[in-house]
Amino acid sequence: MSVPVNKTVILTGASRGIGRAVARALSDQGVRLVINSRGEDTLRETAEVCPGEVRMVPGDAASASIVLKMVDEAQDMGDFAGFIHAAGVLNPGPLLSEIAEDAFREVMDASLTAAYQLVRHAVPVLEESVRVGGNRGIAVFFGSGAAEITQPGIAAYCIAKAAEEHLMRQLAAESEAVYTFAYRPGVVETRMQKQARNAEGGGAPTLRKTFRSWKEQGRLIEPEESARGLLQFLERADKLHGRSIRIGESV
């Protein structure tokens, strides 16, 4: 397995932070991209820093129509090789019993519903490609150590990431068209980190203390470092099938 050079990959959550760094790193390697986020202006900024061929599909990846458009664009670009689902929403601060329904749904949609839509609409296309002699594709999900912990102030995010990683394992058990794994990108200096350090709500005091301590201890890495870690794992995707793996972890 290798980075899908001269092939096309769908990338969600591409408008900033780790997603933008991944887009740039893949484009530098010669990967054609269909990039997605809800913000069109910031998505365009990502496209502008990518040296290779890029098409934008702004919109909510939890929507079937948006994902179908991404898949159509990827097929039109040629050699559709799979997707990387990097989108996520934190909505930090409230305890589980305090989270507003719309805020809870937003977190679930960004991680879990969007992951389902990608599997539902992209994997059958990849399965057909394999059936007629094409190579196995990739289905990469951005996981998190939050999938294994309980942390007041980010309950919805912890639940969403646990569910997303389980979705990945289910896909690994069901499909022979893709190599799939969950990439845990590390503690990265992103907008999410800043939101958590300044959160309000019943779970905020503990949350702020934890996230601020990471900043003070110098534990945060830059998005570009995390992107490089992902590219290294893409080289070994066949060895990672069905796994959740943290940046820097041995394959």
MOSUL-V461389 format. One record per pair of residues at least 4 apart in sequence whose ideal C-beta (glycine too) atoms are under 6 Angstrom apart, sorted by the first residue. I is the first residue (numbers start at 0). J is the second residue. D is the distance in whole Angstrom. If there is no record, write none. Layout:
BEGIN
I & J & D
I & J & D
END
This chain:
BEGIN
0 & 236 & 4
0 & 237 & 4
1 & 234 & 6
2 & 28 & 5
2 & 230 & 6
2 & 233 & 5
3 & 8 & 6
3 & 30 & 6
3 & 80 & 4
4 & 28 & 6
4 & 29 & 4
5 & 29 & 6
6 & 78 & 4
6 & 80 & 4
7 & 31 & 4
7 & 73 & 5
7 & 76 & 4
7 & 78 & 6
7 & 79 & 5
8 & 30 & 5
8 & 80 & 6
9 & 33 & 5
9 & 69 & 5
9 & 73 & 5
9 & 82 & 4
10 & 22 & 6
10 & 32 & 6
10 & 34 & 5
10 & 83 & 5
11 & 35 & 5
11 & 60 & 5
11 & 84 & 5
11 & 85 & 6
11 & 86 & 4
12 & 18 & 4
12 & 85 & 4
12 & 86 & 3
13 & 18 & 4
13 & 22 & 5
13 & 34 & 4
13 & 36 & 5
13 & 45 & 5
14 & 36 & 3
14 & 38 & 5
14 & 41 & 4
14 & 42 & 5
14 & 45 & 6
15 & 19 & 5
15 & 41 & 6
16 & 189 & 4
16 & 222 & 5
17 & 184 & 6
17 & 187 & 6
17 & 222 & 5
17 & 225 & 5
18 & 85 & 4
19 & 45 & 5
20 & 222 & 4
20 & 223 & 5
20 & 226 & 4
21 & 226 & 5
21 & 229 & 6
22 & 32 & 6
22 & 34 & 6
22 & 45 & 5
22 & 49 & 6
23 & 48 & 5
23 & 49 & 6
24 & 226 & 4
24 & 230 & 6
25 & 30 & 4
26 & 49 & 4
26 & 50 & 6
26 & 51 & 4
31 & 52 & 5
31 & 76 & 5
32 & 53 & 5
33 & 54 & 5
33 & 56 & 6
33 & 69 & 5
33 & 72 & 5
33 & 73 & 5
34 & 45 & 6
34 & 53 & 6
34 & 55 & 6
35 & 56 & 5
35 & 60 & 6
35 & 69 & 6
36 & 42 & 5
37 & 59 & 6
39 & 57 & 4
42 & 55 & 5
42 & 57 & 5
46 & 53 & 5
46 & 55 & 6
49 & 53 & 5
54 & 72 & 5
56 & 68 & 5
56 & 69 & 5
58 & 65 & 4
59 & 65 & 6
60 & 65 & 6
60 & 86 & 6
60 & 113 & 4
61 & 108 & 4
61 & 112 & 4
61 & 113 & 5
63 & 116 & 6
66 & 116 & 4
66 & 117 & 6
66 & 120 & 5
67 & 120 & 5
70 & 120 & 5
70 & 121 & 5
70 & 124 & 6
73 & 79 & 4
74 & 79 & 5
80 & 136 & 5
81 & 136 & 4
81 & 137 & 4
81 & 138 & 6
81 & 177 & 6
82 & 117 & 5
82 & 121 & 5
83 & 139 & 4
84 & 114 & 5
84 & 117 & 6
84 & 140 & 5
85 & 141 & 5
86 & 109 & 5
86 & 113 & 6
87 & 109 & 5
87 & 110 & 5
88 & 105 & 5
88 & 106 & 5
88 & 109 & 4
89 & 156 & 5
89 & 191 & 5
89 & 194 & 6
90 & 102 & 5
90 & 106 & 5
91 & 152 & 5
91 & 153 & 5
91 & 194 & 5
91 & 195 & 5
91 & 198 & 4
91 & 206 & 6
92 & 152 & 6
92 & 198 & 4
92 & 199 & 5
92 & 200 & 3
92 & 203 & 5
93 & 97 & 4
93 & 98 & 5
93 & 200 & 4
93 & 201 & 6
94 & 151 & 6
94 & 201 & 4
94 & 202 & 5
95 & 154 & 4
97 & 201 & 5
98 & 102 & 6
98 & 103 & 5
98 & 155 & 6
103 & 155 & 5
104 & 108 & 6
106 & 155 & 4
106 & 156 & 6
106 & 159 & 5
107 & 111 & 5
107 & 159 & 5
108 & 112 & 4
110 & 159 & 4
110 & 163 & 5
111 & 159 & 5
111 & 162 & 5
111 & 163 & 5
114 & 140 & 6
114 & 163 & 5
114 & 166 & 5
115 & 119 & 6
117 & 121 & 5
118 & 122 & 5
118 & 170 & 6
122 & 174 & 6
125 & 136 & 4
125 & 176 & 4
125 & 177 & 6
126 & 176 & 4
128 & 133 & 4
129 & 133 & 5
129 & 135 & 6
129 & 176 & 5
135 & 178 & 6
136 & 177 & 5
137 & 178 & 6
137 & 236 & 6
138 & 177 & 4
138 & 179 & 4
139 & 182 & 6
140 & 163 & 6
140 & 167 & 5
140 & 181 & 5
141 & 182 & 6
142 & 146 & 6
142 & 160 & 6
142 & 164 & 5
142 & 181 & 3
142 & 183 & 5
142 & 243 & 5
143 & 160 & 4
143 & 183 & 6
144 & 183 & 6
145 & 156 & 6
145 & 157 & 5
145 & 160 & 5
146 & 160 & 4
146 & 161 & 4
146 & 164 & 5
150 & 157 & 6
151 & 202 & 3
151 & 205 & 5
152 & 198 & 6
152 & 202 & 3
152 & 203 & 5
152 & 206 & 3
153 & 157 & 6
164 & 181 & 5
164 & 243 & 5
167 & 179 & 5
167 & 181 & 5
168 & 241 & 6
170 & 174 & 6
170 & 179 & 5
171 & 179 & 5
171 & 240 & 6
171 & 241 & 3
178 & 236 & 4
178 & 237 & 5
178 & 240 & 5
180 & 239 & 4
180 & 242 & 5
181 & 243 & 4
182 & 229 & 5
183 & 245 & 4
184 & 225 & 4
184 & 246 & 6
185 & 220 & 5
185 & 225 & 5
185 & 246 & 4
186 & 213 & 5
186 & 218 & 5
186 & 219 & 5
187 & 220 & 6
187 & 222 & 6
187 & 225 & 5
188 & 192 & 6
188 & 219 & 4
195 & 206 & 6
195 & 210 & 4
196 & 207 & 6
196 & 210 & 5
196 & 211 & 5
198 & 203 & 4
198 & 206 & 5
198 & 207 & 6
199 & 203 & 5
202 & 206 & 5
203 & 207 & 6
207 & 211 & 6
212 & 216 & 6
213 & 218 & 4
220 & 224 & 5
225 & 246 & 6
228 & 246 & 4
235 & 239 & 6
235 & 250 & 5
238 & 250 & 5
239 & 244 & 6
244 & 248 & 5
END
